[in-house]
Amino acid sequence: MKSIRLMTFNIHGGIARDGLRDINRVVQLLDEMNIDIAVFQEVETRISRGGCNEDITTLAGSNRPHHVFAPSIIDHDGWYGNLIVSKYPVIRGIVHNLETTVQYEPRNAVDALIETPLGKIRVIGTHLSLSIFERRSEARNLIRLMDAVEEKEKNPILLMGDLNEWQIPSKLLKFLNSHLTPASCRPTFPSWLPFLKLDRVWYHGDRLNVSANTLCTKRVSKLSDHLPIVVEIFAL
């Protein structure tokens, strides 16, 4: 049965729990897990913050050379934000601005239409605000922008990322669940003792069978303050 594997991962600027910055450890995990498409949050290329522009090339590597980046903060020495890297060709990439009233930092979503062995699949990654009021507005903006493109494309959708939503019950999650199907997975934060489901996955499309699993091992828990989620998609 044909399948593809994806991962969503807040990489904390590439800084592991030992305080060292080593993007190659993240790439090694992608290769070990046979990840075809990865969606990253907190990608840091600003030199003043310890990053560099070559990190994009490193995260993509030879196994996932196609990429779409979505800077939410741009400085003179680089940017910070979201990134999608893919083994398969990216047909088009869009950056959706989700800003409302910015109290913390600007937010966006990276939106890539990818040609896979299962057909065209739309992969969207995002990282929402720490403010509950901003998160709700950003989620509404995201669905509106998604729907505007979806009317033209009609392709299966995967939405994933760090939603920063820990309230239960949650109006934000109820809203997203009314538009997309949530994929069940375990908590992801903090990585050393995860009890909050900050990172989540949703999907939409009749021809997909989606499973999602939080990757929780001792070694993986040291890579970031979040745990990654691995998503496997099978064609029906």
VOPAGU-2260 file (C-alpha; in pm, 1 decimal, decimal comma):
REM VOPAGU-2260
SITE   aa  ch    i         X         Y         Z
SITE  MET   A    0       0,0       0,0       0,0
SITE  LYS   A    1     137,5     341,1     -95,3
SITE  SER   A    2     197,0     584,9     186,9
SITE  ILE   A    3     388,0     901,5     268,1
SITE  ARG   A    4     528,5    1014,5     602,1
SITE  LEU   A    5     523,5    1366,2     738,2
SITE  MET   A    6     645,7    1529,2    1055,4
SITE  THR   A    7     555,1    1850,2    1234,2
SITE  PHE   A    8     820,3    1973,6    1475,9
SITE  ASN   A    9     879,1    2293,1    1672,2
SITE  ILE   A   10    1259,8    2282,0    1672,6
SITE  HIS   A   11    1313,7    2569,6    1919,9
SITE  GLY   A   12    1551,4    2750,0    1687,2
SITE  GLY   A   13    1759,5    2434,3    1658,3
SITE  ILE   A   14    1864,8    2457,8    2022,9
SITE  ALA   A   15    1847,2    2123,7    2202,6
SITE  ARG   A   16    1792,9    2076,7    2574,3
SITE  ASP   A   17    2168,7    2053,2    2627,3
SITE  GLY   A   18    2189,3    2416,3    2514,6
SITE  LEU   A   19    2376,0    2330,4    2196,2
SITE  ARG   A   20    2254,8    2428,2    1852,7
SITE  ASP   A   21    2288,8    2140,9    1606,3
SITE  ILE   A   22    2045,3    2126,4    1313,8
SITE  ASN   A   23    2207,3    1804,1    1193,6
SITE  ARG   A   24    2051,2    1613,9    1483,6
SITE  VAL   A   25    1707,4    1709,4    1354,3
SITE  VAL   A   26    1801,0    1602,6    1000,8
SITE  GLN   A   27    1928,9    1270,0    1134,1
SITE  LEU   A   28    1589,9    1209,1    1297,0
SITE  LEU   A   29    1409,2    1285,4     969,6
SITE  ASP   A   30    1627,2    1036,5     784,8
SITE  GLU   A   31    1588,9     766,5    1050,2
SITE  MET   A   32    1209,0     802,8    1042,7
SITE  ASN   A   33    1196,5     808,8     660,0
SITE  ILE   A   34    1014,6    1142,2     661,0
SITE  ASP   A   35     906,6    1259,5     315,2
SITE  ILE   A   36     770,8    1601,4     415,9
SITE  ALA   A   37     858,8    1799,2     729,3
SITE  VAL   A   38     683,8    2105,5     869,4
SITE  PHE   A   39     897,7    2310,8    1108,2
SITE  GLN   A   40     818,8    2590,1    1348,5
SITE  GLU   A   41    1071,6    2824,3    1513,3
SITE  VAL   A   42    1327,5    2800,8    1235,5
SITE  GLU   A   43    1601,3    3052,7    1318,9
SITE  THR   A   44    1838,2    3192,9    1055,6
SITE  ARG   A   45    1930,8    3522,3    1228,4
SITE  ILE   A   46    2305,4    3534,7    1288,8
SITE  SER   A   47    2258,9    3741,4    1605,7
SITE  ARG   A   48    2044,4    3456,5    1746,8
SITE  GLY   A   49    2294,6    3186,0    1653,0
SITE  GLY   A   50    2133,3    3090,5    1322,9
SITE  CYS   A   51    2245,5    3107,7     964,1
SITE  ASN   A   52    2076,9    3092,8     624,9
SITE  GLU   A   53    2253,0    2763,7     547,6
SITE  ASP   A   54    2025,4    2597,6     804,8
SITE  ILE   A   55    1748,9    2589,6     542,8
SITE  THR   A   56    1973,4    2391,4     309,3
SITE  THR   A   57    2074,7    2165,1     597,9
SITE  LEU   A   58    1715,1    2096,4     703,5
SITE  ALA   A   59    1617,0    2022,9     344,4
SITE  GLY   A   60    1925,8    1816,9     262,4
SITE  SER   A   61    1951,0    1589,0     -36,9
SITE  ASN   A   62    1651,6    1379,2      74,4
SITE  ARG   A   63    1401,7    1667,6      93,3
SITE  PRO   A   64    1536,4    1932,6    -147,2
SITE  HIS   A   65    1209,2    2116,6    -215,7
SITE  HIS   A   66    1110,0    2382,0      36,3
SITE  VAL   A   67     885,7    2677,8     113,5
SITE  PHE   A   68     980,6    2916,7     392,6
SITE  ALA   A   69     756,2    3164,2     572,5
SITE  PRO   A   70     941,2    3427,2     777,5
SITE  SER   A   71     729,0    3574,1    1055,5
SITE  ILE   A   72    1011,4    3801,0    1174,3
SITE  ILE   A   73    1267,7    3949,5     934,2
SITE  ASP   A   74    1578,4    4126,9    1062,9
SITE  HIS   A   75    1889,5    4262,3     893,7
SITE  ASP   A   76    2077,0    3937,0     959,0
SITE  GLY   A   77    1815,1    3672,6     879,9
SITE  TRP   A   78    1464,6    3558,7     963,2
SITE  TYR   A   79    1260,3    3345,6    1203,1
SITE  GLY   A   80     946,5    3148,7    1123,6
SITE  ASN   A   81     797,0    2841,7     956,6
SITE  LEU   A   82     939,4    2606,4     694,1
SITE  ILE   A   83     822,1    2309,8     485,5
SITE  VAL   A   84    1078,2    2075,2     327,9
SITE  SER   A   85     971,9    1799,3      88,7
SITE  LYS   A   86    1106,8    1498,8     -94,9
SITE  TYR   A   87     843,4    1561,1    -361,2
SITE  PRO   A   88     808,6    1864,4    -590,4
SITE  VAL   A   89     628,8    2170,2    -458,3
SITE  ILE   A   90     383,3    2291,3    -722,4
SITE  ARG   A   91     316,8    2619,9    -546,6
SITE  GLY   A   92     385,5    2783,8    -213,2
SITE  ILE   A   93     188,9    3055,4     -33,2
SITE  VAL   A   94     257,5    3243,8     289,1
SITE  HIS   A   95     -64,5    3344,6     465,7
SITE  ASN   A   96     -41,1    3644,9     697,6
SITE  LEU   A   97    -249,5    3567,2    1007,6
SITE  GLU   A   98    -181,9    3889,4    1197,0
SITE  THR   A   99    -449,8    4057,9    1398,7
SITE  THR   A  100    -335,2    4298,3    1670,5
SITE  VAL   A  101      20,8    4190,8    1734,8
SITE  GLN   A  102      95,7    4172,5    2106,6
SITE  TYR   A  103     365,7    3906,1    2096,1
SITE  GLU   A  104     503,6    3839,7    1748,5
SITE  PRO   A  105     367,8    3827,6    1392,6
SITE  ARG   A  106     214,3    3493,6    1289,9
SITE  ASN   A  107     169,7    3324,3     954,0
SITE  ALA   A  108     102,8    2991,3     785,8
SITE  VAL   A  109     310,9    2824,9     516,6
SITE  ASP   A  110      95,0    2655,9     252,0
SITE  ALA   A  111     245,7    2415,0      -3,2
SITE  LEU   A  112      74,7    2214,9    -276,4
SITE  ILE   A  113     290,9    1905,1    -322,1
SITE  GLU   A  114     289,1    1639,8    -595,8
SITE  THR   A  115     317,0    1306,0    -411,6
SITE  PRO   A  116     274,4     937,9    -507,1
SITE  LEU   A  117     -76,8     970,4    -361,1
SITE  GLY   A  118    -154,6    1267,9    -582,9
SITE  LYS   A  119    -155,1    1638,1    -504,5
SITE  ILE   A  120    -172,5    1710,6    -131,8
SITE  ARG   A  121    -189,9    2050,3      32,2
SITE  VAL   A  122      29,9    2076,5     342,2
SITE  ILE   A  123     -11,4    2375,3     573,5
SITE  GLY   A  124     207,0    2451,9     873,1
SITE  THR   A  125     150,7    2721,3    1133,1
SITE  HIS   A  126     252,7    2848,4    1475,8
SITE  LEU   A  127     -16,5    3044,1    1656,4
SITE  SER   A  128      10,6    3316,3    1920,2
SITE  LEU   A  129      63,1    3283,9    2294,1
SITE  SER   A  130    -242,2    3508,5    2338,8
SITE  ILE   A  131    -573,1    3320,9    2347,7
SITE  PHE   A  132    -753,8    3611,1    2180,4
SITE  GLU   A  133    -496,7    3636,9    1902,4
SITE  ARG   A  134    -502,7    3258,2    1852,5
SITE  ARG   A  135    -876,3    3260,0    1793,0
SITE  SER   A  136    -850,9    3543,3    1539,9
SITE  GLU   A  137    -556,0    3374,9    1368,6
SITE  ALA   A  138    -748,7    3047,6    1341,6
SITE  ARG   A  139   -1044,9    3225,4    1183,3
SITE  ASN   A  140    -813,2    3402,5     938,4
SITE  LEU   A  141    -641,6    3073,5     856,1
SITE  ILE   A  142    -964,2    2889,9     773,5
SITE  ARG   A  143   -1084,9    3183,1     562,8
SITE  LEU   A  144    -758,4    3191,3     365,4
SITE  MET   A  145    -753,3    2811,6     331,6
SITE  ASP   A  146   -1107,8    2804,7     199,6
SITE  ALA   A  147   -1036,2    3079,0     -54,1
SITE  VAL   A  148    -762,0    2868,3    -212,8
SITE  GLU   A  149    -941,5    2536,3    -164,9
SITE  GLU   A  150   -1236,7    2652,7    -373,5
SITE  LYS   A  151    -999,8    2666,6    -669,5
SITE  GLU   A  152    -793,4    2354,3    -598,6
SITE  LYS   A  153   -1014,4    2093,5    -426,8
SITE  ASN   A  154    -713,5    1895,4    -301,8
SITE  PRO   A  155    -676,2    1700,4      25,3
SITE  ILE   A  156    -544,8    1915,2     310,2
SITE  LEU   A  157    -316,1    1850,7     604,7
SITE  LEU   A  158    -291,5    2126,6     865,5
SITE  MET   A  159     -28,5    2084,1    1134,6
SITE  GLY   A  160     187,0    2280,2    1371,9
SITE  ASP   A  161     219,7    2439,2    1713,3
SITE  LEU   A  162    -121,3    2582,0    1801,5
SITE  ASN   A  163     -17,4    2694,6    2152,9
SITE  GLU   A  164    -365,2    2592,5    2268,5
SITE  TRP   A  165    -384,8    2423,6    2608,1
SITE  GLN   A  166    -727,6    2532,3    2734,0
SITE  ILE   A  167    -983,3    2252,7    2771,2
SITE  PRO   A  168   -1256,7    2299,6    2664,7
SITE  SER   A  169   -1134,9    2518,0    2380,8
SITE  LYS   A  170   -1338,9    2737,3    2147,6
SITE  LEU   A  171   -1042,9    2745,8    1908,5
SITE  LEU   A  172   -1021,7    2366,5    1882,3
SITE  LYS   A  173   -1399,8    2338,3    1851,5
SITE  PHE   A  174   -1387,1    2588,5    1564,6
SITE  LEU   A  175   -1107,8    2405,0    1380,6
SITE  ASN   A  176   -1274,7    2067,9    1440,7
SITE  SER   A  177   -1590,0    2199,7    1273,0
SITE  HIS   A  178   -1394,8    2259,7     950,3
SITE  LEU   A  179   -1134,7    1981,1     955,2
SITE  THR   A  180   -1093,8    1631,5    1101,0
SITE  PRO   A  181    -853,5    1614,6    1397,7
SITE  ALA   A  182    -593,7    1337,5    1407,9
SITE  SER   A  183    -557,2    1196,5    1757,4
SITE  CYS   A  184    -210,3    1205,8    1913,3
SITE  ARG   A  185     -45,7    1231,8    2254,4
SITE  PRO   A  186      79,9    1549,5    2428,1
SITE  THR   A  187     397,1    1711,6    2296,7
SITE  PHE   A  188     500,3    1971,0    2555,9
SITE  PRO   A  189     723,6    1996,1    2746,0
SITE  SER   A  190     933,3    1729,4    2578,4
SITE  TRP   A  191    1080,7    1595,7    2904,0
SITE  LEU   A  192     739,2    1550,9    3070,6
SITE  PRO   A  193     471,5    1604,5    2805,2
SITE  PHE   A  194     121,9    1681,0    2929,7
SITE  LEU   A  195       6,1    1961,0    2695,5
SITE  LYS   A  196    -118,6    1903,1    2340,0
SITE  LEU   A  197      29,1    2219,6    2191,0
SITE  ASP   A  198     114,0    2053,1    1859,3
SITE  ARG   A  199    -173,3    1912,2    1654,8
SITE  VAL   A  200    -275,4    1773,4    1317,3
SITE  TRP   A  201    -595,4    1808,3    1113,8
SITE  TYR   A  202    -687,9    1677,3     771,3
SITE  HIS   A  203    -956,2    1710,7     507,3
SITE  GLY   A  204   -1017,2    1489,9     206,7
SITE  ASP   A  205   -1214,0    1179,6     116,1
SITE  ARG   A  206    -930,1     977,3     -31,1
SITE  LEU   A  207    -690,6     981,0     264,6
SITE  ASN   A  208    -641,7     755,4     566,6
SITE  VAL   A  209    -437,9     950,3     823,2
SITE  SER   A  210    -265,6     834,8    1142,5
SITE  ALA   A  211     -61,5    1054,8    1376,9
SITE  ASN   A  212     176,1     956,1    1656,3
SITE  THR   A  213     377,1    1169,3    1896,3
SITE  LEU   A  214     738,6    1056,9    1885,1
SITE  CYS   A  215     844,7    1018,9    2247,3
SITE  THR   A  216    1183,2     861,7    2316,3
SITE  LYS   A  217    1459,4     972,4    2550,6
SITE  ARG   A  218    1682,4    1081,3    2262,7
SITE  VAL   A  219    1408,4    1265,8    2073,7
SITE  SER   A  220    1296,9    1446,0    2390,6
SITE  LYS   A  221    1640,7    1610,1    2407,7
SITE  LEU   A  222    1620,4    1771,4    2062,6
SITE  SER   A  223    1377,4    2052,2    2154,7
SITE  ASP   A  224    1129,5    2165,4    2418,2
SITE  HIS   A  225     855,7    2010,9    2199,1
SITE  LEU   A  226     813,6    1653,8    2076,6
SITE  PRO   A  227     754,8    1593,6    1705,2
SITE  ILE   A  228     444,0    1431,7    1559,1
SITE  VAL   A  229     483,8    1177,0    1279,6
SITE  VAL   A  230     192,9    1154,3    1036,0
SITE  GLU   A  231     141,4     867,0     794,1
SITE  ILE   A  232     -98,9     894,9     502,8
SITE  PHE   A  233    -237,5     601,3     307,1
SITE  ALA   A  234    -452,6     618,2      -2,5
SITE  LEU   A  235    -800,6     470,4      36,0
